[in-house]
Amino acid sequence: MLRAFSAAALLLCAGLAAAQETGKLTVDIAAFNSEIELKPKIKAQLESGGLEWGAKDGLVVFTMVNKRFINFDIPNFTRYGTQQTVELPAGDYKITGIGLIPSTAFSPEKILNKGAYFNEGIMAFRIEPGQTVTLKVNPVIRKNATFFINYFMPEILVAVEQNGQTGAETSVVAKTDASTPWAGYTGPLKFTPVK
């Protein structure tokens, strides 16, 4: 009986150790850049900005929408030209981008309904125990992205770097046919106040 108890205790300890295995995620944001010429005042404002993001439960979220409207922990603000590293449980992760095309409206809710959208699970990666995955983020205003030029909002290009290999860049906040409009989104990431 003692042997059986010892074996069970060893299995339990091994299971707890496996459950607690962690790795690291580094979000490395390049300096802001623009493919078009910007007025010095606008350029200075944009260059001093950064990105809000959070990571937990197998999900990394980048948001252009104010985090008070998001039902997800967004504790990180990383300035352009800097990087931030967090420790996370090992496992599979997906990236979701929450984008916004600014517009004029009489309330934040109307602005969100007109211009915000979700790009769910747009990229995926795996954090192995003891290893670091780096998200190389390139914030850029591009010549061929009309709404970004008009509203001076950068396109957020992300590439996953791990094991010495860097994948292709993908825009996580570009609005596409696959984007889910704010008004039509019923998932867990949109904060809905209790009425």
C-alpha positions as CSV (number, residue, x, y, z in Angstrom):
1,M,0.0,0.0,0.0
2,L,2.9,2.3,0.8
3,R,4.4,1.6,-2.6
4,A,1.0,2.4,-4.3
5,F,0.8,5.7,-2.3
6,S,4.3,6.7,-3.2
7,A,3.7,5.9,-6.9
8,A,0.5,8.0,-6.9
9,A,2.3,10.9,-5.1
10,L,5.1,10.8,-7.7
11,L,2.6,10.8,-10.6
12,L,0.8,13.8,-8.9
13,C,4.0,15.7,-8.5
14,A,5.0,15.0,-12.1
15,G,1.6,16.2,-13.3
16,L,1.8,19.4,-11.3
17,A,5.3,20.0,-12.6
18,A,4.1,19.5,-16.2
19,A,1.1,21.8,-15.6
20,Q,3.4,24.5,-14.3
21,E,5.9,24.5,-17.2
22,T,6.4,27.9,-18.6
23,G,8.1,29.7,-21.4
24,K,8.4,33.4,-22.4
25,L,6.8,35.7,-24.9
26,T,8.6,38.8,-26.1
27,V,6.7,41.4,-27.9
28,D,9.4,43.4,-29.9
29,I,7.9,46.5,-31.4
30,A,9.9,48.3,-34.1
31,A,10.1,52.0,-34.2
32,F,7.1,53.6,-35.8
33,N,7.6,54.4,-39.5
34,S,5.6,55.7,-42.4
35,E,5.9,55.1,-46.2
36,I,4.3,58.6,-46.7
37,E,5.5,62.0,-45.6
38,L,3.8,63.2,-42.5
39,K,3.7,66.7,-41.0
40,P,6.3,67.0,-38.2
41,K,3.7,67.5,-35.5
42,I,1.7,64.4,-36.6
43,K,4.9,62.3,-36.9
44,A,6.0,63.3,-33.4
45,Q,2.7,62.3,-31.9
46,L,2.7,58.9,-33.7
47,E,6.3,58.1,-32.9
48,S,5.6,58.6,-29.1
49,G,2.8,56.0,-29.2
50,G,2.7,52.3,-28.6
51,L,0.4,49.2,-28.5
52,E,-1.9,47.8,-25.9
53,W,-1.9,44.1,-25.6
54,G,-2.5,41.2,-23.3
55,A,-1.8,37.5,-23.2
56,K,-3.5,34.7,-21.2
57,D,-5.4,31.4,-21.6
58,G,-3.9,30.6,-25.0
59,L,-4.7,34.0,-26.5
60,V,-2.7,37.1,-27.3
61,V,-4.8,40.2,-28.1
62,F,-3.6,43.4,-29.7
63,T,-6.2,46.2,-29.6
64,M,-6.7,49.6,-31.3
65,V,-9.9,50.0,-29.3
66,N,-9.7,51.4,-25.8
67,K,-9.3,48.5,-23.4
68,R,-12.3,49.7,-21.2
69,F,-14.5,48.3,-24.0
70,I,-12.6,44.9,-24.1
71,N,-13.5,42.0,-21.9
72,F,-9.9,40.7,-21.7
73,D,-7.0,41.6,-19.5
74,I,-4.9,44.1,-21.4
75,P,-2.2,45.1,-18.9
76,N,0.6,45.9,-21.3
77,F,1.4,49.1,-23.1
78,T,4.6,48.8,-25.1
79,R,6.0,51.8,-26.8
80,Y,7.2,51.8,-30.4
81,G,10.9,51.0,-30.5
82,T,10.8,48.9,-27.3
83,Q,10.1,45.4,-26.2
84,Q,8.4,43.6,-23.3
85,T,8.7,40.0,-22.1
86,V,6.2,38.1,-20.1
87,E,6.2,34.6,-18.7
88,L,3.4,32.4,-19.8
89,P,2.3,28.7,-19.5
90,A,3.7,26.6,-22.2
91,G,1.2,25.6,-24.9
92,D,-0.6,26.8,-28.0
93,Y,-1.5,30.4,-28.5
94,K,-3.6,32.3,-31.1
95,I,-3.4,36.0,-31.9
96,T,-6.5,38.2,-32.2
97,G,-6.4,41.8,-33.4
98,I,-9.1,44.3,-32.6
99,G,-9.1,47.1,-35.2
100,L,-10.8,50.4,-35.5
101,I,-11.5,52.7,-38.4
102,P,-12.1,56.0,-36.7
103,S,-15.3,58.0,-37.5
104,T,-17.3,60.9,-36.1
105,A,-20.2,60.0,-33.9
106,F,-22.0,61.3,-30.8
107,S,-21.0,58.4,-28.5
108,P,-18.2,55.9,-28.1
109,E,-20.7,53.1,-28.7
110,K,-21.7,54.5,-32.1
111,I,-18.0,54.9,-33.0
112,L,-17.4,51.3,-32.1
113,N,-20.5,50.1,-34.0
114,K,-19.5,52.0,-37.1
115,G,-15.7,51.2,-37.1
116,A,-14.5,48.5,-34.8
117,Y,-14.0,44.9,-35.7
118,F,-12.4,41.6,-34.6
119,N,-9.8,39.5,-36.4
120,E,-10.0,36.3,-34.3
121,G,-7.3,33.7,-34.4
122,I,-5.4,35.4,-37.2
123,M,-2.1,33.8,-36.3
124,A,-0.9,30.9,-34.1
125,F,2.2,29.8,-32.4
126,R,3.4,27.4,-29.6
127,I,5.5,28.2,-26.5
128,E,7.6,25.3,-25.5
129,P,8.7,24.9,-21.9
130,G,11.8,27.0,-21.2
131,Q,11.8,28.6,-24.6
132,T,11.1,32.2,-25.8
133,V,8.8,33.1,-28.7
134,T,9.2,36.6,-30.1
135,L,6.5,38.5,-31.8
136,K,8.2,41.0,-34.2
137,V,5.8,43.9,-34.5
138,N,6.1,46.4,-37.3
139,P,3.9,49.5,-37.0
140,V,3.8,51.2,-40.3
141,I,1.6,53.6,-42.3
142,R,1.6,52.2,-45.8
143,K,1.1,53.9,-49.1
144,N,-1.4,51.3,-50.3
145,A,-3.6,51.3,-47.2
146,T,-6.0,54.2,-47.8
147,F,-7.9,54.3,-44.5
148,F,-4.6,54.1,-42.5
149,I,-3.3,57.1,-44.4
150,N,-6.5,59.1,-44.0
151,Y,-6.7,58.4,-40.3
152,F,-3.0,58.2,-39.5
153,M,-3.4,54.8,-37.9
154,P,-0.5,52.3,-38.4
155,E,-1.0,48.9,-39.8
156,I,0.3,46.4,-37.3
157,L,2.4,43.7,-39.0
158,V,3.3,40.7,-36.8
159,A,5.8,38.0,-37.5
160,V,6.5,35.0,-35.2
161,E,10.2,34.3,-34.4
162,Q,11.1,31.1,-32.8
163,N,14.0,28.5,-33.0
164,G,16.0,31.0,-35.1
165,Q,13.2,31.2,-37.8
166,T,11.0,34.2,-38.5
167,G,7.7,33.7,-40.2
168,A,5.9,35.9,-42.7
169,E,4.4,39.2,-41.6
170,T,0.7,39.3,-41.2
171,S,-1.4,42.4,-40.5
172,V,-3.5,41.7,-37.3
173,V,-5.7,44.8,-37.5
174,A,-6.4,45.2,-41.2
175,K,-10.1,45.0,-42.0
176,T,-10.9,42.1,-44.4
177,D,-13.8,40.0,-45.5
178,A,-13.0,37.7,-42.6
179,S,-13.3,40.5,-39.9
180,T,-16.3,40.4,-37.6
181,P,-17.9,43.8,-37.1
182,W,-18.2,45.1,-33.6
183,A,-22.0,45.2,-33.7
184,G,-22.2,41.6,-34.9
185,Y,-19.7,40.1,-32.6
186,T,-21.1,37.9,-29.8
187,G,-17.9,36.4,-28.5
188,P,-16.2,36.8,-25.1
189,L,-13.9,39.7,-26.0
190,K,-16.4,42.5,-26.1
191,F,-17.3,44.0,-22.8
192,T,-21.1,44.3,-22.5
193,P,-22.2,46.4,-19.5
194,V,-25.0,44.9,-17.3
195,K,-28.2,46.9,-17.8
